[in-house]
Amino acid sequence: MPPQPMQKFSSHVILSIKDQLRSARYIVRRSATREGGSEGSSFELPQPIASVANVIFSQAEAAASILFSDVERALESKVFPLPVTAYFGHPDEEKERGAAFTQSFYNGMKILLRNFGVRQYLLHEEAIDSARSELLFRHADLIWAAIRAEDDAAGRESITRLCAAITCTISAERPIKALDVDFDAPTLPKHLLASPNAYCAIVMGLATAIVSLNRDDEEFEEDAVVLAADMAVDARFSKFGPALRLSRDPVNDVAEIFSTVLPFLP
């Protein structure tokens, strides 16, 4: 019999494998960067062993990406932020749009944490993938309204509400599992440590709203958009935090705050 082509695994299985490798790599990286091992950890490695293990786990994670289709691998470099129309669309493009959402938000969150001065972090990509599935399940009407929105008040409101829904859903899925923070980093937001998933999700949701509401085809510098969103969230986290965590209708309340700050952002 001729050799059979390798069957592609489901994206959920592959993301789960990659996240387990990341969890192990996070432990060994903490050991490699702390003399005597990870402080407070029940699993500690001597630095030479931890350094070798870090390389092995990094290579294994890269090898896991081979299981993705060519389209999915091409999306691994997706930048952040992108407009909501890059993440949702025609059902025939569902696989590509889903991969764009997961990769863009995962890569964006990594960049955000690095800019904050976080030394090591553990992010689970599957949590971001699950957030998109939850959005499709709970907010299908809002998604459809936003991607078909006209450049009017109603259309802008739909886009803003969808970005608020993205914020709430990503925060609820808690993709940030662990952080090793440099408390002396000058770029560390004062509210990050209290609620890292909430803080990052709000910044990313607001940045997505900025680029999604741009109707003039103006080219934005991604770093400038994220920085503007971060400054707005840091200044108003006393309002954003309760709206996200304590409200009976967090999507509505977060959308209202987005609407108050967006006119003053790029």
PAZAPA-4460 file (N, C-alpha, C; in steps of 0.05 Angstrom, whole numbers, plus 32768, in hexadecimal, padded with zeros to 4 digits):
% residues 266
    n_x    n_y    n_z   ca_x   ca_y   ca_z    c_x    c_y    c_z   seq   type   mol
   8011   7FE8   8000   8000   8000   8000   8012   8019   8000     1      M     A
   800A   802D   7FF1   8019   8046   7FF2   8017   8053   800D     2      P     A
   802C   8062   8015   802B   806F   802F   8014   8083   8031     3      P     A
   8006   8083   8048   7FF0   8095   804C   7FFA   80B0   8057     4      Q     A
   7FED   80C6   804E   7FF5   80E0   8058   7FEF   80E2   8076     5      P     A
   8000   80F1   8085   7FFC   80F4   80A1   7FE3   8103   80A6     6      M     A
   7FD1   80F9   80B7   7FB8   8106   80BD   7FBE   811E   80D0     7      Q     A
   7FB2   8134   80CA   7FB6   814C   80DA   7FA5   8149   80F4     8      K     A
   7FB2   814F   810A   7FA4   814F   8123   7F92   8168   8125     9      F     A
   7F7E   8166   8136   7F6D   817E   813B   7F7E   8194   8148    10      S     A
   7F76   81AC   8143   7F85   81C3   814E   7F84   81C2   816C    11      S     A
   7F6E   81B9   8178   7F6C   81B8   8195   7F81   81A5   81A1    12      H     A
   7F85   818E   8194   7F98   817B   819E   7FB4   8186   819C    13      V     A
   7FBB   8192   8185   7FD6   819D   8181   7FDB   81B4   8195    14      I     A
   7FC8   81C6   8199   7FCC   81DB   81AB   7FCF   81D1   81C8    15      L     A
   7FC0   81BC   81CE   7FC3   81B0   81E9   7FE0   81A5   81ED    16      S     A
   7FEA   8197   81D8   8005   818C   81DA   8019   81A3   81DD    17      I     A
   8016   81B8   81CD   8029   81CE   81CF   8028   81DC   81EA    18      K     A
   8010   81DE   81F6   800D   81EB   8210   801A   81DA   8226    19      D     A
   8017   81C0   8224   8024   81AF   8238   8043   81B2   8236    20      Q     A
   804D   81B4   821E   806A   81B8   821B   8072   81D3   8226    21      L     A
   8061   81E7   8222   8067   8202   822C   8067   8201   824B    22      R     A
   8055   81F2   8257   8054   81F0   8274   806E   81E5   827F    23      S     A
   8077   81CF   8272   8090   81C3   827B   80A8   81D6   8276    24      A     A
   80A8   81E3   825F   80BE   81F6   8259   80BE   820D   826D    25      R     A
   80A7   8217   8275   80A6   822D   8289   80B4   8225   82A3    26      Y     A
   80B0   820C   82AB   80BD   8203   82C4   80DB   8202   82C1    27      I     A
   80E4   81F7   82AB   8101   81F5   82A8   810E   8211   82A3    28      V     A
   8100   8223   8296   810B   823D   8292   810D   824C   82AC    29      R     A
   80FA   8249   82BE   80FC   8255   82D8   8114   8249   82E7    30      R     A
   8118   822F   82E4   812F   8223   82F1   8149   822D   82E5    31      S     A
   8149   8231   82CB   8162   8239   82BD   8169   8256   82C3    32      A     A
   8156   8267   82CB   815C   8283   82D0   815D   828A   82ED    33      T     A
   8159   8276   82FF   815B   827A   831B   816F   8268   8328    34      R     A
   8182   8272   8335   8197   8262   8341   818A   824F   8355    35      E     A
   8190   8235   8352   8185   8222   8365   8169   8218   835D    36      G     A
   815E   8222   8347   8144   8218   833E   812E   822D   8342    37      G     A
   8116   8226   833C   80FF   8239   833E   80F7   823B   835B    38      S     A
   80F8   8254   8365   80F1   8258   8381   80D4   8252   8386    39      E     A
   80CF   8241   8399   80B3   823A   83A0   80A8   8224   838F    40      G     A
   80B7   8219   837D   80AD   8204   836B   80B3   81E9   8377    41      S     A
   80A1   81D6   8373   80A5   81BA   837D   80B6   81AB   8369    42      S     A
   80BC   81B7   8352   80CC   81A9   833D   80E3   81BC   8336    43      F     A
   80FB   81B5   833F   8112   81C6   833A   8128   81B6   832B    44      E     A
   8136   81C4   8319   814B   81B8   830A   8165   81C8   830D    45      L     A
   817C   81BB   830F   8195   81CA   830D   8196   81DA   82F3    46      P     A
   81A4   81F0   82F4   81A4   8202   82DC   81AE   81F4   82C3    47      Q     A
   81C4   81E5   82C3   81CD   81D8   82AA   81B8   81C6   829E    48      P     A
   81AB   81B6   82AF   8196   81A4   82A5   817E   81B4   829B    49      I     A
   8177   81C9   82A9   8160   81D9   82A1   8165   81E6   8286    50      A     A
   817D   81EF   8282   8183   81FC   8268   8180   81E9   8251    51      S     A
   818A   81D1   8254   8187   81BC   823F   816A   81B5   823B    52      V     A
   815C   81B2   8251   813F   81AB   824F   812F   81C0   8241    53      A     A
   8137   81D9   8246   8129   81F0   8238   812B   81EE   821A    54      N     A
   8143   81E8   8211   8148   81E5   81F4   8137   81CE   81E9    55      V     A
   8137   81B7   81F7   8128   81A0   81EE   810A   81A6   81EC    56      I     A
   80FF   81B3   8200   80E2   81B9   81FF   80DC   81CD   81EA    57      F     A
   80ED   81E0   81E5   80E9   81F4   81D0   80E8   81E6   81B4    58      S     A
   80FB   81D3   81B0   80FB   81C4   8197   80E3   81B3   8194    59      Q     A
   80DA   81A7   81AA   80C2   8196   81A9   80A9   81A6   81A2    60      A     A
   80A7   81BE   81AD   8090   81CF   81A7   8091   81D7   818A    61      E     A
   80A8   81DD   817F   80AA   81E4   8163   80A3   81CD   8151    62      A     A
   80AB   81B4   815A   80A4   819C   814A   8086   8198   814A    63      A     A
   8079   819E   8160   805C   819A   8161   804D   81AB   814C    64      A     A
   8059   81C2   8144   804D   81D3   8130   804C   81C6   8114    65      S     A
   805D   81B1   8110   805D   81A4   80F6   8042   8196   80F1    66      I     A
   8034   8190   8107   801A   8182   8104   8004   8195   80F9    67      L     A
   8009   81AF   80F9   7FF6   81C1   80EE   7FF6   81C0   80CF    68      F     A
   7FE0   81C8   80C4   7FDF   81CB   80A7   7FF0   81E2   809E    69      S     A
   7FF5   81E4   8084   8006   81F9   8079   7FF9   8214   807F    70      D     A
   7FDE   8216   807D   7FD0   822F   8082   7FD4   8238   809F    71      V     A
   7FD1   8224   80B2   7FD4   822B   80CE   7FF1   8233   80D5    72      E     A
   8005   8226   80C9   8020   822D   80CE   8026   8249   80C3    73      R     A
   801A   8250   80AD   801F   826B   80A1   8014   8281   80B3    74      A     A
   8000   827A   80C4   7FF4   828E   80D5   8002   8291   80F0    75      L     A
   8017   8282   80F5   8024   8283   810F   8032   829D   8114    76      E     A
   8037   82AD   80FF   8044   82C7   8102   8030   82DE   8102    77      S     A
   8017   82D8   8105   8002   82ED   8105   8008   8302   8119    78      K     A
   8007   831B   8111   800D   8331   8122   7FF4   8338   8132    79      V     A
   7FF7   8349   8146   7FE1   8354   8155   7FE5   8372   8158    80      F     A
   7FD0   8381   8157   7FB4   837A   8154   7FAB   8379   8137    81      P     A
   7F96   8369   8132   7F89   8368   8118   7F6C   8370   811C    82      L     A
   7F5E   837A   8107   7F41   8380   810A   7F31   8366   810D    83      P     A
   7F19   8369   8118   7F08   8352   811D   7F01   8343   8104    84      V     A
   7F02   8350   80ED   7EFC   8343   80D4   7F11   832E   80CC    85      T     A
   7F29   8330   80D9   7F3E   831C   80D4   7F38   8302   80E3    86      A     A
   7F27   8304   80F8   7F23   82ED   810A   7F09   82DF   8105    87      Y     A
   7EF6   82EC   80F8   7EDB   82E1   80F4   7ED3   82E7   80D7    88      F     A
   7EC4   82D5   80CB   7EBB   82DA   80B0   7EAA   82C3   80A5    89      G     A
   7EAD   82BE   808B   7E9D   82AA   807E   7EA4   828E   8089    90      H     A
   7E8F   827D   808C   7E94   8262   8097   7EA9   8252   8087    91      P     A
   7EAC   8257   806D   7EC0   8249   805D   7EDC   8250   8066    92      D     A
   7EE0   8266   8074   7EFA   826F   807D   7EFE   826B   809B    93      E     A
   7EEC   825B   80A7   7EEC   8258   80C3   7F07   824E   80CE    94      E     A
   7F13   823A   80C2   7F2D   8230   80CC   7F42   8245   80CB    95      K     A
   7F44   8254   80B5   7F59   8268   80B3   7F54   827F   80C7    96      E     A
   7F3B   8288   80C9   7F35   829E   80DC   7F3A   8295   80F9    97      R     A
   7F33   827D   80FF   7F37   8273   811A   7F55   8272   8121    98      G     A
   7F65   8269   810E   7F82   8268   8113   7F8D   8285   8115    99      A     A
   7F83   8297   8106   7F8C   82B3   8107   7F86   82BF   8123   100      A     A
   7F6E   82B9   812E   7F67   82C3   8148   7F7A   82B8   815D   101      F     A
   7F7E   829E   815D   7F8E   8291   8172   7FAB   829B   8171   102      T     A
   7FB6   829B   8158   7FD2   82A2   8156   7FD6   82C0   815C   103      Q     A
   7FC5   82D1   8152   7FC8   82EE   8156   7FC7   82F5   8174   104      S     A
   7FB3   82EB   8182   7FB0   82F2   819E   7FC6   82E5   81AF   105      F     A
   7FCE   82CD   81A8   7FE3   82C0   81B6   7FFE   82CF   81B3   106      Y     A
   8004   82D5   819A   801D   82E4   8195   801C   8300   81A1   107      N     A
   8004   830D   819F   8001   8327   81AB   8004   8328   81C9   108      G     A
   7FFA   8313   81D6   7FFD   8312   81F3   801A   830D   81FB   109      M     A
   8028   82FD   81EC   8045   82F9   81F1   8054   8314   81F0   110      K     A
   804F   8323   81DB   805C   833C   81D7   8055   8350   81ED   111      I     A
   803C   8350   81F5   8032   8361   820A   8041   835C   8224   112      L     A
   8043   8342   822B   8050   833B   8244   806E   8342   8244   113      L     A
   807B   833D   822D   8097   8345   822A   809B   8362   822E   114      R     A
   8089   8372   8221   808B   838F   8224   8087   8398   8241   115      N     A
   8077   8389   8250   8073   8390   826C   808B   8388   827E   116      F     A
   809F   837B   8272   80B6   8373   8282   80B3   8359   8290   117      G     A
   80A0   8348   8288   809D   832E   8294   80B4   831C   828B   118      V     A
   80C2   830F   829E   80DA   8300   8297   80D2   82E5   828A   119      R     A
   80BF   82D7   8296   80B6   82BD   828C   8098   82BD   828F   120      Q     A
   808B   82AF   827D   806D   82AD   827E   8065   8292   8272   121      Y     A
   804E   828A   827B   8042   8271   8271   8026   8278   8266   122      L     A
   8023   8276   824B   800A   827C   823E   8000   8262   8231   123      L     A
   7FE6   825D   8233   7FDA   8246   8226   7FCB   824F   820D   124      H     A
   7FD5   8247   81F7   7FC8   824E   81DD   7FAC   8242   81DA   125      E     A
   7FA8   822B   81E5   7F8E   821E   81E3   7F78   822E   81F0   126      E     A
   7F7F   823D   8206   7F6C   824E   8213   7F62   8264   8200   127      A     A
   7F73   826F   81F0   7F6B   8284   81DD   7F5A   8277   81C7   128      I     A
   7F61   825F   81BE   7F51   8251   81AA   7F35   824C   81B5   129      D     A
   7F34   8244   81CF   7F1A   823F   81DC   7F09   8258   81DE   130      S     A
   7F17   826F   81E2   7F09   8288   81E4   7EFA   828E   81CA   131      A     A
   7F07   8289   81B3   7EF9   828E   819A   7EE1   827C   8196   132      R     A
   7EE4   8263   819E   7ECD   8250   819C   7EB6   825A   81AE   133      S     A
   7EBD   8264   81C5   7EA8   826F   81D7   7E9B   8287   81CB   134      E     A
   7EAA   8298   81BE   7E9F   82B0   81B0   7E8B   82A7   819A   135      L     A
   7E93   8294   818B   7E81   828A   8175   7E67   827E   8181   136      L     A
   7E69   8272   8198   7E52   8265   81A4   7E3F   8279   81B1   137      F     A
   7E4B   828D   81BF   7E3A   829F   81CF   7E35   82BA   81C1   138      R     A
   7E45   82C2   81AE   7E42   82DC   81A2   7E41   82DC   8184   139      H     A
   7E35   82C7   8178   7E34   82C5   815B   7E26   82DD   814E   140      A     A
   7E10   82E6   815A   7E01   82FD   814F   7E12   8316   814F   141      D     A
   7E21   831A   8165   7E32   8331   8167   7E49   8330   8154   142      L     A
   7E54   8319   8150   7E6A   8315   813C   7E60   831C   8120   143      I     A
   7E49   8312   8119   7E3E   8317   80FF   7E38   8334   80FB   144      W     A
   7E2D   8342   810F   7E28   835E   810D   7E41   836E   810A   145      A     A
   7E57   8366   8118   7E6F   8375   8118   7E7E   8373   80FD   146      A     A
   7E7F   835B   80F2   7E8E   8357   80D9   7E7F   8363   80C1   147      I     A
   7E65   8367   80C4   7E55   8374   80AE   7E4F   8391   80B4   148      R     A
   7E5C   839C   80C9   7E55   83B7   80D2   7E5B   83CC   80BD   149      A     A
   7E49   83E0   80BB   7E4E   83F7   80AB   7E5C   840C   80BC   150      E     A
   7E67   8420   80AE   7E75   8436   80BD   7E61   844A   80C7   151      D     A
   7E52   8441   80DB   7E3F   8453   80E8   7E3F   844D   8106   152      D     A
   7E2E   845A   8115   7E2E   8457   8132   7E27   843A   813A   153      A     A
   7E13   842F   812C   7E0B   8413   8133   7E22   83FF   812D   154      A     A
   7E2F   8404   8116   7E45   83F2   810E   7E5C   83F4   8121   155      G     A
   7E63   840C   812A   7E79   840F   813C   7E72   8403   8157   156      R     A
   7E5A   8406   815F   7E51   83FA   8179   7E54   83DB   8178   157      E     A
   7E4C   83CF   8161   7E4F   83B2   815F   7E6C   83A9   8161   158      S     A
   7E7D   83B7   8153   7E9A   83B0   8154   7EA5   83B4   8171   159      I     A
   7E9D   83C9   817E   7EA7   83CE   8199   7E9D   83B8   81AC   160      T     A
   7E84   83B1   81A9   7E79   839C   81BA   7E86   8381   81B5   161      R     A
   7E8D   837B   819C   7E9B   8362   8196   7EB7   8362   81A3   162      L     A
   7EC4   8378   81A1   7EDF   837A   81AE   7EDD   8377   81CC   163      C     A
   7EC7   8381   81D8   7EC2   837E   81F4   7EBD   8360   81FB   164      A     A
   7EAE   8353   81E9   7EA9   8336   81EC   7EC2   8326   81EA   165      A     A
   7ED4   832D   81D8   7EEE   8320   81D5   7EFE   8323   81EF   166      I     A
   7EFD   833C   81FA   7F0B   8341   8213   7F01   8330   822A   167      T     A
   7EE7   832F   822D   7EDC   8320   8243   7EE1   8302   8241   168      C     A
   7EDF   82F8   8228   7EE2   82DB   8224   7EFF   82D2   8227   169      T     A
   7F12   82E1   821D   7F2E   82DA   8220   7F36   82DB   823E   170      I     A
   7F2C   82F0   824C   7F32   82F2   8268   7F27   82DA   8278   171      S     A
   7F0F   82D2   8271   7F02   82BB   827F   7F11   82A1   827A   172      A     A
   7F1D   829E   8262   7F2B   8285   825C   7F47   8284   8269   173      E     A
   7F51   829A   8272   7F6A   829C   8282   7F82   828E   8274   174      R     A
   7F8A   829A   825D   7FA1   828E   824F   7FBC   8291   825E   175      P     A
   7FBE   82A5   826F   7FD7   82A9   827E   7FD6   8297   8297   176      I     A
   7FE8   8284   8297   7FE8   8270   82AD   7FFD   8277   82C2   177      K     A
   8013   8284   82BB   8028   828A   82CF   8039   82A1   82C4   178      A     A
   8044   82B1   82D6   8055   82C7   82CF   806D   82C8   82E2   179      L     A
   8084   82CF   82D7   809C   82D5   82E7   80A2   82F3   82E1   180      D     A
   809C   8304   82F3   809B   8321   82EE   80B4   832F   82F9   181      V     A
   80BF   8341   82EA   80D4   8353   82F4   80C6   836B   8300   182      D     A
   80C5   836C   831A   80B6   8381   8328   80C3   839D   8324   183      F     A
   80DC   839E   831B   80E9   83B7   8317   80E6   83C1   82FA   184      D     A
   80D9   83B2   82E9   80D6   83BA   82CD   80C6   83D4   82CC   185      A     A
   80D1   83E9   82BE   80C2   8402   82BD   80A8   8401   82AD   186      P     A
   80A5   83ED   829C   808D   83EB   828C   8078   83D9   8298   187      T     A
   807D   83CF   82B0   8069   83BD   82BD   8051   83CC   82C6   188      L     A
   8039   83C7   82BB   8021   83D5   82C3   801A   83CE   82E1   189      P     A
   8011   83E2   82EF   800C   83DE   830C   7FF5   83CB   8311   190      K     A
   7FE3   83C7   82FD   7FCC   83B6   8301   7FD0   839A   82F6   191      H     A
   7FE6   8395   82E9   7FEA   837B   82DC   7FE9   8364   82EF   192      L     A
   7FF7   8366   8305   7FFA   834F   8317   7FE0   8347   8325   193      L     A
   7FCF   835B   832A   7FB6   8355   8337   7FA4   8344   8325   194      A     A
   7FA3   8349   830B   7F92   833A   82F9   7F9F   8339   82DE   195      S     A
   7FB4   8328   82DA   7FC2   8327   82C1   7FB1   8320   82A9   196      P     A
   7F9F   830C   82AC   7F8E   8305   8295   7F7B   831B   828E   197      N     A
   7F6F   8327   82A2   7F5C   833D   829D   7F6A   8354   8291   198      A     A
   7F81   835C   829C   7F8F   8374   8292   7F97   8370   8275   199      Y     A
   7FA4   835A   826F   7FAD   8356   8253   7F96   8353   8240   200      C     A
   7F80   8346   8248   7F69   8343   8237   7F5C   835E   8230   201      A     A
   7F5B   8370   8244   7F50   838A   823F   7F61   839A   822C   202      I     A
   7F7B   8399   8230   7F8D   83A8   821E   7F8A   839D   8201   203      V     A
   7F89   8383   81FE   7F88   8377   81E3   7F6C   837C   81D7   204      M     A
   7F57   837B   81E7   7F3D   8381   81DC   7F3A   839D   81D2   205      G     A
   7F46   83B0   81E2   7F45   83CC   81DA   7F56   83D1   81C2   206      L     A
   7F6D   83C5   81C0   7F7E   83C8   81A8   7F70   83BD   818F   207      A     A
   7F62   83A7   8193   7F53   839C   817C   7F3D   83AF   8173   208      T     A
   7F30   83BC   8187   7F1B   83CF   8180   7F26   83E7   8170   209      A     A
   7F3E   83F0   8178   7F4B   8407   816A   7F4F   8401   814D   210      I     A
   7F5B   83E9   8146   7F60   83E3   812A   7F47   83DB   811B   211      V     A
   7F33   83D0   812A   7F1A   83C7   811D   7F09   83DF   8115   212      S     A
   7F0B   83F5   8124   7EFA   840C   811E   7F08   841F   810B   213      L     A
   7F20   8419   8102   7F2E   842A   80EE   7F22   8425   80D3   214      N     A
   7F13   8439   80C9   7F06   8437   80AF   7F14   8446   8099   215      R     A
   7F2B   8451   80A0   7F39   8461   808C   7F51   8453   807F   216      D     A
   7F53   8438   8084   7F69   8428   807A   7F84   8434   8082   217      D     A
   7F85   8442   8098   7F9E   844E   80A2   7FB0   8438   80AD   218      E     A
   7FC9   8439   80A7   7FDC   8425   80B1   7FE5   842D   80CD   219      E     A
   7FE0   841A   80E0   7FE7   841F   80FB   8001   8410   8102   220      F     A
   8011   841C   8114   8027   840D   8120   801B   83FC   8136   221      E     A
   801F   83E2   8134   8013   83D0   8148   801B   83D7   8164   222      E     A
   8035   83DD   8168   803F   83E4   8182   8032   83FD   818E   223      D     A
   802D   8410   817C   8021   8429   8185   8004   8425   818E   224      A     A
   7FF6   8414   817F   7FDA   840D   8187   7FD9   83FF   81A2   225      V     A
   7FEA   83EB   81A5   7FE9   83DC   81BF   7FF2   83EE   81D6   226      V     A
   8005   8400   81D1   800E   8412   81E6   7FF8   8425   81EE   227      L     A
   7FEA   842F   81DB   7FD3   8442   81E1   7FBE   8433   81F1   228      A     A
   7FB8   841A   81E9   7FA3   840B   81F7   7FAD   8405   8214   229      A     A
   7FC6   83FE   8217   7FD1   83F8   8231   7FCF   8411   8244   230      D     A
   7FD6   8428   823A   7FD5   8440   824A   7FB9   8447   8252   231      M     A
   7FA6   8442   8240   7F8A   8448   8247   7F7F   8434   825C   232      A     A
   7F87   841B   8259   7F7D   8407   826D   7F8A   840B   8288   233      V     A
   7FA4   8411   8288   7FB2   8416   82A1   7FA6   842E   82B0   234      D     A
   7F9E   8443   82A1   7F93   845A   82AE   7F77   8456   82B8   235      A     A
   7F69   8443   82AC   7F4C   8440   82B3   7F46   8424   82BD   236      R     A
   7F5A   8416   82C7   7F55   83FA   82D0   7F42   83F9   82E7   237      F     A
   7F40   840E   82F7   7F2D   840E   830D   7F10   840C   8303   238      S     A
   7F0B   8413   82E9   7EF1   8410   82DD   7EF0   83F6   82CD   239      K     A
   7F05   83F0   82BE   7F05   83D8   82AD   7F03   83BF   82BE   240      F     A
   7F13   83BD   82D3   7F14   83A5   82E3   7EF9   839C   82EE   241      G     A
   7EEB   83AD   82FC   7ED0   83A6   8306   7EBC   83A0   82EF   242      P     A
   7EBE   83AF   82D9   7EAC   83AA   82C3   7EB0   838E   82B8   243      A     A
   7EC8   8384   82B8   7ECE   836A   82AD   7EC8   8353   82C1   244      L     A
   7ECF   8358   82DA   7ECE   8342   82EE   7EB4   8341   82FE   245      R     A
   7EA7   8358   8302   7E91   8359   8315   7E76   835F   8308   246      L     A
   7E76   8368   82F0   7E5D   836F   82E3   7E4B   8357   82DC   247      S     A
   7E31   835B   82DC   7E1F   8347   82D3   7E1F   8345   82B4   248      R     A
   7E26   835A   82A7   7E28   835B   828A   7E43   8367   8282   249      D     A
   7E59   8358   8285   7E73   8363   8281   7E78   836D   8264   250      P     A
   7E6D   835F   8251   7E70   8368   8235   7E65   8384   8231   251      V     A
   7E4E   8389   823B   7E41   83A3   8239   7E52   83B8   8247   252      N     A
   7E5A   83B2   8260   7E68   83C6   8270   7E84   83CC   8265   253      D     A
   7E92   83B7   825C   7EAD   83BC   8250   7EAA   83CC   8236   254      V     A
   7E95   83C5   8226   7E91   83D4   820D   7E8B   83F1   8213   255      A     A
   7E7D   83F7   8228   7E77   8413   822E   7E91   8422   8235   256      E     A
   7EA3   8416   8244   7EBC   8423   824B   7ECE   8426   8232   257      I     A
   7ECE   8411   8221   7EDC   8413   8207   7ED2   842C   81F8   258      F     A
   7EB8   842F   81F7   7EAC   8445   81E8   7EB5   8461   81F2   259      S     A
   7EBA   8462   820C   7EC2   847C   8218   7EDF   8483   8212   260      T     A
   7EF0   846F   820F   7F0C   8474   820B   7F15   8474   81ED   261      V     A
   7F06   8465   81DD   7F0F   8462   81C1   7F11   847C   81B1   262      L     A
   7F00   8490   81B6   7F03   84A9   81A7   7F1D   84B7   81AC   263      P     A
   7F2B   84B1   81C2   7F44   84BE   81C9   7F5C   84AE   81C2   264      F     A
   7F58   8497   81B5   7F6E   8485   81AE   7F73   8486   8190   265      L     A
   7F8A   847C   8186   7F91   847E   8169   7F7B   8473   8157   266      P     A
***
